Amino acid sequence: MNITITNATMTIEAEGSFLGSTVFTVEGHDVPYEITFFSKNGKDWDYSLHFFDESGDEDKMLLVDEYIEGDNDSFDDLLDAAIDTMPGEGE
């Protein structure tokens, strides 16, 4: 699956948790996706995948979710894109 990252962000909330997101496109898919990340400690991550701007094909989104769930490198690339936007990261 060919993923292209178009935007990412990550912040540390007041209580010390991390909240971020990465917007990306997938070759052959009509609409972009956004994956939202959350972690209480910066090590164990929960995520939620959804369409970015407008709804699209749910079956394609489920395939993307399955791919991200099963491919640690792709998950890490999406997460790292968000982490790298934090001050002092990715420099």
N, CA, C and O atoms as CSV, one atom per row, in Angstrom:
chain,resi,resn,atom,element,x,y,z
A,1,MET,N,N,0.861,-1.171,0.000
A,1,MET,CA,C,0.000,0.000,0.000
A,1,MET,C,C,0.906,1.231,0.000
A,1,MET,O,O,1.787,1.351,0.850
A,2,ASN,N,N,0.693,2.139,-0.944
A,2,ASN,CA,C,1.521,3.333,-1.082
A,2,ASN,C,C,0.868,4.506,-0.356
A,2,ASN,O,O,-0.151,5.034,-0.802
A,3,ILE,N,N,1.464,4.909,0.768
A,3,ILE,CA,C,0.931,5.979,1.611
A,3,ILE,C,C,1.799,7.220,1.457
A,3,ILE,O,O,3.027,7.140,1.484
A,4,THR,N,N,1.139,8.384,1.294
A,4,THR,CA,C,1.833,9.665,1.227
A,4,THR,C,C,1.309,10.562,2.337
A,4,THR,O,O,0.115,10.857,2.395
A,5,ILE,N,N,2.198,10.992,3.213
A,5,ILE,CA,C,1.824,11.865,4.329
A,5,ILE,C,C,1.747,13.299,3.830
A,5,ILE,O,O,2.664,13.782,3.165
A,6,THR,N,N,0.641,13.983,4.155
A,6,THR,CA,C,0.461,15.361,3.703
A,6,THR,C,C,0.509,16.377,4.835
A,6,THR,O,O,0.791,17.550,4.590
A,7,ASN,N,N,0.242,15.961,6.057
A,7,ASN,CA,C,0.248,16.888,7.187
A,7,ASN,C,C,0.302,16.077,8.481
A,7,ASN,O,O,-0.179,14.946,8.540
A,8,ALA,N,N,0.895,16.674,9.512
A,8,ALA,CA,C,0.957,15.991,10.805
A,8,ALA,C,C,1.126,17.016,11.913
A,8,ALA,O,O,1.617,18.122,11.688
A,9,THR,N,N,0.708,16.628,13.116
A,9,THR,CA,C,0.854,17.487,14.290
A,9,THR,C,C,0.826,16.626,15.549
A,9,THR,O,O,0.227,15.551,15.571
A,10,MET,N,N,1.487,17.121,16.598
A,10,MET,CA,C,1.474,16.438,17.889
A,10,MET,C,C,1.628,17.492,18.976
A,10,MET,O,O,2.439,18.410,18.854
A,11,THR,N,N,0.843,17.353,20.038
A,11,THR,CA,C,0.949,18.255,21.183
A,11,THR,C,C,0.985,17.437,22.467
A,11,THR,O,O,0.548,16.287,22.514
A,12,ILE,N,N,1.517,18.064,23.497
A,12,ILE,CA,C,1.466,17.482,24.837
A,12,ILE,C,C,0.412,18.256,25.606
A,12,ILE,O,O,0.493,19.477,25.739
A,13,GLU,N,N,-0.574,17.536,26.108
A,13,GLU,CA,C,-1.671,18.157,26.841
A,13,GLU,C,C,-1.215,18.539,28.255
A,13,GLU,O,O,-0.155,18.110,28.709
A,14,ALA,N,N,-2.014,19.336,28.934
A,14,ALA,CA,C,-1.671,19.855,30.263
A,14,ALA,C,C,-1.334,18.743,31.260
A,14,ALA,O,O,-0.448,18.914,32.097
A,15,GLU,N,N,-2.030,17.612,31.179
A,15,GLU,CA,C,-1.790,16.518,32.128
A,15,GLU,C,C,-0.642,15.608,31.689
A,15,GLU,O,O,-0.372,14.597,32.338
A,16,GLY,N,N,0.037,15.962,30.585
A,16,GLY,CA,C,1.199,15.207,30.139
A,16,GLY,C,C,0.924,14.152,29.091
A,16,GLY,O,O,1.851,13.467,28.658
A,17,SER,N,N,-0.313,13.999,28.672
A,17,SER,CA,C,-0.627,13.033,27.623
A,17,SER,C,C,-0.294,13.639,26.254
A,17,SER,O,O,-0.166,14.854,26.107
A,18,PHE,N,N,-0.161,12.777,25.282
A,18,PHE,CA,C,0.170,13.180,23.923
A,18,PHE,C,C,-1.063,13.023,23.041
A,18,PHE,O,O,-1.779,12.026,23.134
A,19,LEU,N,N,-1.307,14.018,22.183
A,19,LEU,CA,C,-2.423,13.981,21.244
A,19,LEU,C,C,-1.922,14.488,19.902
A,19,LEU,O,O,-1.407,15.602,19.806
A,20,GLY,N,N,-2.071,13.675,18.873
A,20,GLY,CA,C,-1.582,14.068,17.561
A,20,GLY,C,C,-2.386,13.449,16.447
A,20,GLY,O,O,-3.268,12.619,16.672
A,21,SER,N,N,-2.062,13.872,15.234
A,21,SER,CA,C,-2.733,13.304,14.073
A,21,SER,C,C,-1.835,13.427,12.854
A,21,SER,O,O,-0.958,14.288,12.786
A,22,THR,N,N,-2.077,12.548,11.897
A,22,THR,CA,C,-1.382,12.567,10.620
A,22,THR,C,C,-2.424,12.408,9.522
A,22,THR,O,O,-3.263,11.508,9.564
A,23,VAL,N,N,-2.354,13.298,8.542
A,23,VAL,CA,C,-3.227,13.228,7.374
A,23,VAL,C,C,-2.414,12.589,6.253
A,23,VAL,O,O,-1.247,12.926,6.051
A,24,PHE,N,N,-3.036,11.667,5.529
A,24,PHE,CA,C,-2.312,10.974,4.468
A,24,PHE,C,C,-3.257,10.521,3.366
A,24,PHE,O,O,-4.468,10.407,3.558
A,25,THR,N,N,-2.664,10.268,2.210
A,25,THR,CA,C,-3.410,9.720,1.086
A,25,THR,C,C,-2.886,8.314,0.811
A,25,THR,O,O,-1.765,7.960,1.177
A,26,VAL,N,N,-3.726,7.538,0.162
A,26,VAL,CA,C,-3.360,6.183,-0.240
A,26,VAL,C,C,-3.573,6.091,-1.740
A,26,VAL,O,O,-4.633,6.451,-2.253
A,27,GLU,N,N,-2.567,5.613,-2.430
A,27,GLU,CA,C,-2.654,5.478,-3.878
A,27,GLU,C,C,-3.880,4.642,-4.257
A,27,GLU,O,O,-4.085,3.547,-3.731
A,28,GLY,N,N,-4.693,5.175,-5.180
A,28,GLY,CA,C,-5.883,4.477,-5.641
A,28,GLY,C,C,-7.138,4.766,-4.840
A,28,GLY,O,O,-8.213,4.275,-5.186
A,29,HIS,N,N,-7.026,5.553,-3.774
A,29,HIS,CA,C,-8.182,5.921,-2.958
A,29,HIS,C,C,-8.561,7.362,-3.262
A,29,HIS,O,O,-7.693,8.206,-3.485
A,30,ASP,N,N,-9.856,7.640,-3.270
A,30,ASP,CA,C,-10.361,8.942,-3.700
A,30,ASP,C,C,-10.248,10.037,-2.652
A,30,ASP,O,O,-10.168,11.212,-3.011
A,31,VAL,N,N,-10.238,9.695,-1.384
A,31,VAL,CA,C,-10.244,10.717,-0.330
A,31,VAL,C,C,-9.093,10.464,0.649
A,31,VAL,O,O,-8.672,9.322,0.831
A,32,PRO,N,N,-8.588,11.529,1.277
A,32,PRO,CA,C,-7.523,11.356,2.274
A,32,PRO,C,C,-8.071,10.842,3.604
A,32,PRO,O,O,-9.268,10.922,3.882
A,33,TYR,N,N,-7.166,10.320,4.403
A,33,TYR,CA,C,-7.495,9.798,5.727
A,33,TYR,C,C,-6.760,10.611,6.785
A,33,TYR,O,O,-5.766,11.279,6.504
A,34,GLU,N,N,-7.276,10.537,8.011
A,34,GLU,CA,C,-6.582,11.111,9.155
A,34,GLU,C,C,-6.521,10.042,10.236
A,34,GLU,O,O,-7.526,9.411,10.564
A,35,ILE,N,N,-5.337,9.852,10.778
A,35,ILE,CA,C,-5.170,8.951,11.909
A,35,ILE,C,C,-4.845,9.820,13.117
A,35,ILE,O,O,-3.933,10.645,13.077
A,36,THR,N,N,-5.599,9.625,14.184
A,36,THR,CA,C,-5.413,10.388,15.412
A,36,THR,C,C,-4.755,9.480,16.440
A,36,THR,O,O,-5.168,8.336,16.633
A,37,PHE,N,N,-3.723,10.005,17.100
A,37,PHE,CA,C,-2.962,9.244,18.088
A,37,PHE,C,C,-3.182,9.814,19.479
A,37,PHE,O,O,-3.338,11.023,19.649
A,38,PHE,N,N,-3.192,8.929,20.477
A,38,PHE,CA,C,-3.272,9.352,21.875
A,38,PHE,C,C,-2.398,8.430,22.721
A,38,PHE,O,O,-2.391,7.213,22.535
A,39,SER,N,N,-1.664,9.034,23.650
A,39,SER,CA,C,-0.862,8.251,24.586
A,39,SER,C,C,-0.781,8.982,25.915
A,39,SER,O,O,-0.586,10.197,25.958
A,40,LYS,N,N,-0.932,8.236,26.992
A,40,LYS,CA,C,-0.773,8.829,28.322
A,40,LYS,C,C,0.694,9.014,28.680
A,40,LYS,O,O,1.030,9.869,29.500
A,41,ASN,N,N,1.579,8.212,28.067
A,41,ASN,CA,C,2.982,8.221,28.476
A,41,ASN,C,C,3.982,8.411,27.331
A,41,ASN,O,O,5.188,8.457,27.574
A,42,GLY,N,N,3.505,8.521,26.097
A,42,GLY,CA,C,4.402,8.669,24.959
A,42,GLY,C,C,5.020,7.366,24.487
A,42,GLY,O,O,5.905,7.373,23.632
A,43,LYS,N,N,4.564,6.247,25.036
A,43,LYS,CA,C,5.097,4.938,24.656
A,43,LYS,C,C,4.007,3.999,24.138
A,43,LYS,O,O,4.196,3.341,23.115
A,44,ASP,N,N,2.891,3.931,24.819
A,44,ASP,CA,C,1.773,3.072,24.431
A,44,ASP,C,C,0.739,3.941,23.728
A,44,ASP,O,O,0.205,4.881,24.317
A,45,TRP,N,N,0.459,3.622,22.460
A,45,TRP,CA,C,-0.369,4.496,21.630
A,45,TRP,C,C,-1.692,3.848,21.258
A,45,TRP,O,O,-1.742,2.680,20.874
A,46,ASP,N,N,-2.757,4.623,21.379
A,46,ASP,CA,C,-4.062,4.278,20.820
A,46,ASP,C,C,-4.229,5.115,19.564
A,46,ASP,O,O,-3.654,6.197,19.452
A,47,TYR,N,N,-5.016,4.617,18.621
A,47,TYR,CA,C,-5.251,5.401,17.417
A,47,TYR,C,C,-6.677,5.221,16.931
A,47,TYR,O,O,-7.368,4.260,17.270
A,48,SER,N,N,-7.086,6.185,16.123
A,48,SER,CA,C,-8.392,6.137,15.477
A,48,SER,C,C,-8.210,6.594,14.036
A,48,SER,O,O,-7.609,7.638,13.784
A,49,LEU,N,N,-8.722,5.825,13.105
A,49,LEU,CA,C,-8.626,6.162,11.687
A,49,LEU,C,C,-9.978,6.636,11.195
A,49,LEU,O,O,-11.005,6.029,11.495
A,50,HIS,N,N,-9.976,7.725,10.437
A,50,HIS,CA,C,-11.220,8.237,9.869
A,50,HIS,C,C,-10.914,8.997,8.586
A,50,HIS,O,O,-9.759,9.299,8.285
A,51,PHE,N,N,-11.974,9.303,7.834
A,51,PHE,CA,C,-11.810,10.115,6.634
A,51,PHE,C,C,-11.464,11.530,7.052
A,51,PHE,O,O,-11.942,12.008,8.081
A,52,PHE,N,N,-10.629,12.212,6.257
A,52,PHE,CA,C,-10.166,13.537,6.638
A,52,PHE,C,C,-11.203,14.618,6.364
A,52,PHE,O,O,-11.690,15.242,7.306
A,53,ASP,N,N,-11.551,14.857,5.117
A,53,ASP,CA,C,-12.455,15.959,4.762
A,53,ASP,C,C,-13.884,15.504,4.524
A,53,ASP,O,O,-14.839,16.127,4.987
A,54,GLU,N,N,-14.006,14.433,3.810
A,54,GLU,CA,C,-15.324,13.971,3.395
A,54,GLU,C,C,-15.363,12.451,3.457
A,54,GLU,O,O,-14.326,11.789,3.460
A,55,SER,N,N,-16.546,11.921,3.505
A,55,SER,CA,C,-16.704,10.468,3.563
A,55,SER,C,C,-16.240,9.825,2.270
A,55,SER,O,O,-16.252,10.434,1.200
A,56,GLY,N,N,-15.840,8.595,2.406
A,56,GLY,CA,C,-15.411,7.820,1.253
A,56,GLY,C,C,-15.895,6.395,1.378
A,56,GLY,O,O,-16.849,6.104,2.100
A,57,ASP,N,N,-15.233,5.522,0.673
A,57,ASP,CA,C,-15.584,4.109,0.633
A,57,ASP,C,C,-15.171,3.436,1.954
A,57,ASP,O,O,-13.982,3.309,2.246
A,58,GLU,N,N,-16.149,3.014,2.733
A,58,GLU,CA,C,-15.882,2.385,4.039
A,58,GLU,C,C,-15.033,1.120,3.900
A,58,GLU,O,O,-14.180,0.846,4.744
A,59,ASP,N,N,-15.268,0.352,2.836
A,59,ASP,CA,C,-14.500,-0.874,2.639
A,59,ASP,C,C,-13.021,-0.568,2.437
A,59,ASP,O,O,-12.160,-1.286,2.945
A,60,LYS,N,N,-12.726,0.504,1.691
A,60,LYS,CA,C,-11.331,0.897,1.494
A,60,LYS,C,C,-10.711,1.354,2.810
A,60,LYS,O,O,-9.553,1.046,3.092
A,61,MET,N,N,-11.479,2.088,3.616
A,61,MET,CA,C,-10.948,2.535,4.897
A,61,MET,C,C,-10.652,1.337,5.804
A,61,MET,O,O,-9.647,1.337,6.515
A,62,LEU,N,N,-11.500,0.338,5.784
A,62,LEU,CA,C,-11.259,-0.864,6.585
A,62,LEU,C,C,-9.989,-1.583,6.133
A,62,LEU,O,O,-9.258,-2.134,6.957
A,63,LEU,N,N,-9.726,-1.578,4.821
A,63,LEU,CA,C,-8.494,-2.174,4.311
A,63,LEU,C,C,-7.268,-1.399,4.789
A,63,LEU,O,O,-6.252,-1.992,5.150
A,64,VAL,N,N,-7.372,-0.064,4.787
A,64,VAL,CA,C,-6.274,0.772,5.276
A,64,VAL,C,C,-6.048,0.498,6.760
A,64,VAL,O,O,-4.905,0.350,7.194
A,65,ASP,N,N,-7.113,0.431,7.532
A,65,ASP,CA,C,-7.001,0.163,8.966
A,65,ASP,C,C,-6.341,-1.193,9.215
A,65,ASP,O,O,-5.472,-1.317,10.078
A,66,GLU,N,N,-6.749,-2.189,8.468
A,66,GLU,CA,C,-6.169,-3.524,8.599
A,66,GLU,C,C,-4.680,-3.497,8.245
A,66,GLU,O,O,-3.863,-4.135,8.909
A,67,TYR,N,N,-4.343,-2.756,7.196
A,67,TYR,CA,C,-2.947,-2.643,6.778
A,67,TYR,C,C,-2.104,-1.978,7.868
A,67,TYR,O,O,-1.036,-2.477,8.221
A,68,ILE,N,N,-2.588,-0.848,8.400
A,68,ILE,CA,C,-1.854,-0.126,9.440
A,68,ILE,C,C,-1.701,-0.997,10.688
A,68,ILE,O,O,-0.641,-1.016,11.314
A,69,GLU,N,N,-2.749,-1.706,11.038
A,69,GLU,CA,C,-2.726,-2.581,12.217
A,69,GLU,C,C,-1.688,-3.692,12.061
A,69,GLU,O,O,-1.050,-4.093,13.035
A,70,GLY,N,N,-1.524,-4.183,10.843
A,70,GLY,CA,C,-0.638,-5.314,10.609
A,70,GLY,C,C,0.769,-4.957,10.173
A,70,GLY,O,O,1.642,-5.825,10.148
A,71,ASP,N,N,1.012,-3.701,9.828
A,71,ASP,CA,C,2.323,-3.288,9.326
A,71,ASP,C,C,2.930,-2.265,10.284
A,71,ASP,O,O,2.631,-1.073,10.208
A,72,ASN,N,N,3.779,-2.744,11.180
A,72,ASN,CA,C,4.368,-1.864,12.192
A,72,ASN,C,C,5.138,-0.706,11.585
A,72,ASN,O,O,5.117,0.397,12.132
A,73,ASP,N,N,5.822,-0.933,10.459
A,73,ASP,CA,C,6.594,0.145,9.841
A,73,ASP,C,C,5.693,1.273,9.365
A,73,ASP,O,O,6.023,2.445,9.546
A,74,SER,N,N,4.568,0.938,8.763
A,74,SER,CA,C,3.642,1.978,8.300
A,74,SER,C,C,3.037,2.729,9.479
A,74,SER,O,O,2.932,3.955,9.445
A,75,PHE,N,N,2.641,2.008,10.515
A,75,PHE,CA,C,2.123,2.662,11.717
A,75,PHE,C,C,3.178,3.602,12.291
A,75,PHE,O,O,2.881,4.749,12.622
A,76,ASP,N,N,4.414,3.110,12.407
A,76,ASP,CA,C,5.488,3.930,12.961
A,76,ASP,C,C,5.769,5.156,12.100
A,76,ASP,O,O,6.035,6.232,12.634
A,77,ASP,N,N,5.715,5.013,10.783
A,77,ASP,CA,C,5.927,6.162,9.895
A,77,ASP,C,C,4.874,7.237,10.134
A,77,ASP,O,O,5.200,8.422,10.196
A,78,LEU,N,N,3.619,6.832,10.267
A,78,LEU,CA,C,2.537,7.789,10.509
A,78,LEU,C,C,2.687,8.440,11.883
A,78,LEU,O,O,2.506,9.650,12.018
A,79,LEU,N,N,3.013,7.654,12.889
A,79,LEU,CA,C,3.214,8.185,14.233
A,79,LEU,C,C,4.439,9.098,14.288
A,79,LEU,O,O,4.383,10.178,14.875
A,80,ASP,N,N,5.538,8.670,13.682
A,80,ASP,CA,C,6.764,9.473,13.693
A,80,ASP,C,C,6.567,10.814,13.001
A,80,ASP,O,O,7.147,11.816,13.419
A,81,ALA,N,N,5.755,10.846,11.949
A,81,ALA,CA,C,5.485,12.117,11.272
A,81,ALA,C,C,4.861,13.107,12.242
A,81,ALA,O,O,5.193,14.293,12.221
A,82,ALA,N,N,3.962,12.629,13.093
A,82,ALA,CA,C,3.330,13.504,14.083
A,82,ALA,C,C,4.323,13.888,15.181
A,82,ALA,O,O,4.413,15.057,15.554
A,83,ILE,N,N,5.060,12.921,15.693
A,83,ILE,CA,C,6.028,13.194,16.760
A,83,ILE,C,C,7.083,14.191,16.293
A,83,ILE,O,O,7.503,15.058,17.059
A,84,ASP,N,N,7.508,14.070,15.043
A,84,ASP,CA,C,8.557,14.946,14.515
A,84,ASP,C,C,8.137,16.406,14.422
A,84,ASP,O,O,8.986,17.271,14.208
A,85,THR,N,N,6.853,16.701,14.578
A,85,THR,CA,C,6.405,18.101,14.544
A,85,THR,C,C,6.544,18.785,15.899
A,85,THR,O,O,6.381,20.001,15.998
A,86,MET,N,N,6.843,18.018,16.936
A,86,MET,CA,C,6.985,18.595,18.277
A,86,MET,C,C,8.303,19.362,18.364
A,86,MET,O,O,9.297,18.940,17.772
A,87,PRO,N,N,8.331,20.475,19.085
A,87,PRO,CA,C,9.582,21.226,19.249
A,87,PRO,C,C,10.689,20.331,19.799
A,87,PRO,O,O,10.489,19.592,20.763
A,88,GLY,N,N,11.851,20.412,19.170
A,88,GLY,CA,C,12.984,19.607,19.602
A,88,GLY,C,C,13.032,18.231,18.984
A,88,GLY,O,O,14.007,17.506,19.179
A,89,GLU,N,N,12.003,17.847,18.240
A,89,GLU,CA,C,11.965,16.536,17.591
A,89,GLU,C,C,12.243,16.706,16.103
A,89,GLU,O,O,11.950,17.753,15.526
A,90,GLY,N,N,12.803,15.687,15.492
A,90,GLY,CA,C,12.985,15.667,14.050
A,90,GLY,C,C,13.989,16.685,13.540
A,90,GLY,O,O,14.026,16.960,12.341
A,91,GLU,N,N,14.801,17.247,14.417
A,91,GLU,CA,C,15.782,18.250,13.988
A,91,GLU,C,C,17.117,17.611,13.733
A,91,GLU,O,O,18.069,18.298,13.363
